[in-house]
């Protein structure tokens, strides 16, 4: 995967080196086949057997962390929400 920029991760991913790649991108590059020719589950199983670390979904921010809007509002003494 050297020299290959990772695409945006929206589903399953695999860590190669210090980067996280979508499993479908890895499968396409490794096999040279079209992404429609295999499933993400097949790629996850294959690269896991090769010793790579796979992740089921992109990591999201913890639910307890305030958004930048909420943090700024709290600093200004407000209680407004972005929906208001």
URRA-V662557 format. One line per field, one symbol per residue. burial: + if it has 16 or more other ideal C-beta (glycine too) atoms within 10 Angstrom, else -. A space follows every 10 residues. Layout:
burial = ???
This chain:
burial = --------+- -+++-+---+ ++++++++-- -------+-+ --++-++--- -+-+------ ---------- --+------- ----
